[in-house]
Structures are given as structure tokens and as C-alpha cells.
Amino acid sequence: MVPRGPTSLKVSPGLTGSKSIRDRQVQDDLAINFDVSLVDIMKRRMPAIKWREYDPDVIPLWIADHDFPPPVEVKEAIKEALDIGDVGYADSSEALQLMAEKVTEVNRISASPVDVCVTQGVLPVFWLACKFACKPGDEVVVTDPMYYPFFETARATEVKMNYVRLDFEDGYKFSDERLKDAITTRTKLIFVCNPHNPTGRVMTKQELKSIADIAVDYKLTVMSDELWEDIVFDGRQHISLASLGPEIADRTITAFGFSKAFGVAGLQIGYAIVTNREMMRKIKSIGFRDKSDPDEPALRGAGSLALAAAKVMLSSNVKYYIERLVAYLQNIRDLTYKRLKEIGPIGLAPLEGTYLIFPNLKSYGKSSDQMTEYLLKKGRVVVESGSRFGPAGEGHVRINIGTSKEIMTEALSRIEEALKTIKTS
Ligand SMILES: Cc1ncc(COP(=O)(O)O)c(C=O)c1O
């Protein structure tokens, strides 16, 4: 795994230099425990939508939040920001500097603070990419299956989607031939998601290189969503598309964030890296204009509390958290796969990254929507219907395994009980 944050990264002394935080970190180093119990977590996470949307007896394996508390340093940073009254219009300059240093050193994309744009999570970057690259009627190439909010963004910006299918049978490998076939004269944008939601695929350098070569040849913009960069298993390394050379860097918008690794989606902070200065100028003029225009909602950067947390999440102080999280999740993945294989004819592609599995349940003879409803009613677990993720998701469900061993074991028992009564083909 690429360690999060080079050791040279510094956060402001007021935030992590304090004795109390260092002391707590030492304590936490000893005490950190991802083995949250079902009862405890329900109490603790009640405010988050994941645990609120369904009846209290339902185990939520749907929305992609993990169930672990963020690092103690992150909580302390937010509290300290409040204590010093950091609640006015936010000064993002220090965060921009740290983001530029992080992508330069960790992602190997050479960036300065002017190449960084802080956003309210990664989702606004989808919108910026479509608005920047496409006019209504233009086309974007997107994988099928794909994280479905991207489909919604394409619809909202009136951009037509051409699918590149990823096949379950082929371990969801990316095909450059299919990519070329999907490109027409109206195609302006390629949307890449790596590590990939919902398939859990982590692209190889070769696959990324073929996308880069095609984008350069066909003069296309690329939006590379790398939000899941930290959650990669079995010693894999996440490779940033824009790190493959100046030509691809020049046409790529890369989106990063913190929500998946640190479990802080509610802070709503992400950042886009665009090292082509003219491209960045245009993107900022689309999203961050300050004149009011009813058709173009002005975006704002993140709030001061999220920025205070981000400074810590970008530092090496919390590297230990990511390392332990990934090790813990890898065990959850292994126990989940073992159990699902015992349960019945459930198709599983290797989970290389993310904490989202996308099993194929076609042998049970139900559509994705029917299976999702059935698992909720009969099993009291809630998963996401695969068909939301595009035509190739039909017959699959997406299960969020970002939870403790106890909770996942209980969820798997419920799934087993529910599936027992269905005849398989
Ligand atoms: C691939 C991907 N991109 C973007 C997002 C949204 O991220 P954020 O909540 O930081 O906007 C998610 C959330 O699950 C995701 O999986």
C-alpha cells in the first residue's frame, strides 16, 4: 500500500503539535479497535443515514460509509478548530498547500496549490468535468457497471453515455478495444473510476497506460475518480492515471477525497487536481463564478471544520489508521468470501480494493431489485440493487463489507438463512 502522506508533510502546530493529541495518539495506538459491536455501533452511528434509513433491526450494508470511528487526531482537530473560533469564511491556503504536496509525493502528480481545487466531496467534480468537457449532446465514455451518481450527473448535464462493459467473467478487466469502439466524433470525456465502485477492481499500470494513450490520441479529457485510493488489498499499489506522463496529466481532472478511508463523508470535502492551468482556469470559472446565474449553481469549497480535519488526514500522523483499516478490511473480505462460497452458487470476482463487493446472484433466479427487496424482507439486511449501477449490474447486488467481524458475521448468517429457501438453477 502507498502510505498516506509523506513524512515531510506538516500540519499546523496548533492542530497536531499539541501534547494532548500526541498523548492520545499513543493511547489510541494501543487501543485502536475496529471490532465494534452491533449494539454499540447502532448507538454511536445513529445520526448517520446508513443506520437511520431502515428499521432498527435491519443491518445496513448499502451506502458506502464504513462503520469505524475516524482517527482520534481528526476529531481533536475539529474540536480545536472550534475552540479557536475557526468558523468564519474559511482560509483554505494551508490545505491547498498540503494537498499539492500530498499528490506530488504520494500520487506522483507534480502539483502546486494553484493546481488544486477544494470541493464539497468528490461528486461536484463529476459535474465540473461534464460541464468543462461537454456541451449538451456530447458524449462521455463510462464503464458499465459504474458508481451510479455519475449517470445522474451525465443526465443532469445532458451528456450522452457510451458504455464500456466490464465483464464479471473476465474479472472486470478493462478492454482498450471496447474503449476505442465506444468513442465517436461526439465523445469528449472518458470517466475512469479506480479503484472501481462497484466492482472492487484496481487497475494495472498497463490498463491505465492504454486509457492514457487512447485519451491522448483521440484528444479527450479524462475524469479520474480516485477517491478509494487508500483501500487496496494484498499489497497492491494504487497508480494515479495522471502520473503516467505530462501528456495525460495535461488532459486529466483527478478527484480525491477522504470519505472512504476515514469514514468522514459527512464532512463533505474532496479536491480536484488539474495541472493544466488553462483547463483549471476554465473549470474554476464554471463552478466558482461569483455572479449569480440561475443555470449555473456556484460551488463553494469546503467549510472550515472539514478543512481542519483535512490537514490532519493529509499528514503522516494518521498513516497508522489506514494501515490498520486496510488490514482489518482484508480479513473481513476473506471471511465474507469464504462464507459466501459455502452458502451457495454465488459468483464472486476478486476484491482488489474498496469495501464493496458485487456478487452475482443470477442462479437464484431473481432480478437485482427483487433480490434486494427479498434480502431486506426475509434477511433484514439492506444491500444496493446491482441494476442501479448499469445494465451489467443486473443479477448482482452491492454489499458494503466495511464493518466489524461481529456485524458482518451476523449479516452473513442472515443472508444464508434468507437464501436457503430459494431454489437455485
Ligand atoms: C467512486 C466514488 N466516487 C465518489 C463518491 C462520492 O464521494 P463524496 O461523498 O466524497 O462526494 C463515492 C461514494 O461512495 C464513490 O464511491
Ligand as a Chemical Component Dictionary entry (heavy atoms), coordinates in Angstrom:
data_LIG
# 
_chem_comp.id                   LIG 
_chem_comp.type                 NON-POLYMER 
_chem_comp.pdbx_formal_charge   0 
_chem_comp.three_letter_code    LIG 
# 
loop_
_chem_comp_atom.comp_id 
_chem_comp_atom.atom_id 
_chem_comp_atom.alt_atom_id 
_chem_comp_atom.type_symbol 
_chem_comp_atom.charge 
_chem_comp_atom.model_Cartn_x 
_chem_comp_atom.model_Cartn_y 
_chem_comp_atom.model_Cartn_z 
_chem_comp_atom.pdbx_ordinal 
LIG C1 C1 C 0 -16.302 6.140  -6.617 1  
LIG C2 C2 C 0 -16.947 7.189  -5.771 2  
LIG N1 N1 N 0 -16.863 8.479  -6.131 3  
LIG C3 C3 C 0 -17.453 9.451  -5.410 4  
LIG C4 C4 C 0 -18.170 9.165  -4.275 5  
LIG C5 C5 C 0 -18.794 10.275 -3.510 6  
LIG O1 O1 O 0 -17.844 10.761 -2.634 7  
LIG P1 P1 P 0 -18.094 12.032 -1.718 8  
LIG O2 O2 O 0 -19.086 11.620 -0.701 9  
LIG O3 O3 O 0 -16.761 12.330 -1.147 10 
LIG O4 O4 O 0 -18.607 13.102 -2.619 11 
LIG C6 C6 C 0 -18.293 7.832  -3.854 12 
LIG C7 C7 C 0 -19.055 7.472  -2.657 13 
LIG O5 O5 O 0 -19.279 6.347  -2.335 14 
LIG C8 C8 C 0 -17.655 6.821  -4.617 15 
LIG O6 O6 O 0 -17.725 5.530  -4.261 16 
# 
loop_
_chem_comp_bond.comp_id 
_chem_comp_bond.atom_id_1 
_chem_comp_bond.atom_id_2 
_chem_comp_bond.value_order 
_chem_comp_bond.pdbx_ordinal 
LIG C1 C2 SING 1  
LIG C2 N1 SING 2  
LIG C2 C8 DOUB 3  
LIG N1 C3 DOUB 4  
LIG C3 C4 SING 5  
LIG C4 C5 SING 6  
LIG C4 C6 DOUB 7  
LIG C5 O1 SING 8  
LIG O1 P1 SING 9  
LIG P1 O2 DOUB 10 
LIG P1 O3 SING 11 
LIG P1 O4 SING 12 
LIG C6 C7 SING 13 
LIG C6 C8 SING 14 
LIG C7 O5 DOUB 15 
LIG C8 O6 SING 16 
# 
